[in-house]
Amino acid sequence: MGKIADRLARMGLVLPPPLVLPGKNRTSAVRVDGLLFVSGHGAQLLEADTVAKRGKLGRELTVEQGYATARALALKMMATLQHHLGDLDRVRRVVKLVAMVNAVPEFEKHNLVANGASDLFFEIFGEEIGCHARSSLGVSGLVGDQPVEVEGVFAVD
């Protein structure tokens, strides 16, 4: 068992199935040299019924619900990373995350929702690998009225 897999197990976290996109025109990740660009992971992809898969932040959903969804999406992204790399220990750095938050115009806490994903990557990979650049932005809508979508760039072996 690798270092990251061991850490996940100690935290009681189990990777869900990875994102596998249908069709010929896109994939769940693309590697260019030492970077892996991971496609957006949206809440509709989540298997767990414990997090919000639909709704707008600031209307139907609270910051805490958005945070939990973003955290679950980060775990799903880790499954996709493992699918493409074979081993999460091959991640050398979480370079950048982008969190898109489906929110009402008055909502101003997109960063707190995005922390759900950032916090999990930091906890799993540690300070040197898990600390990353990030953008969090509010959008007027996402496919299927999803509350959050997260994408990422990772330096890999």
Secondary structure, DSSP 4 states (H G I P E B T S, - for coil): --HHHHHHHHTT----PPP---SSS--SEEEETTEEEEEEEEGGG---TTS--S--BTTTB-HHHHHHHHHHHHHHHHHHHHHHHS-GGGEEEEEEEEEEEEB-TT---HHHHHHHHHHHHHHHHHHHHH--EEEEEEES--GGG-SEEEEEEEEE-
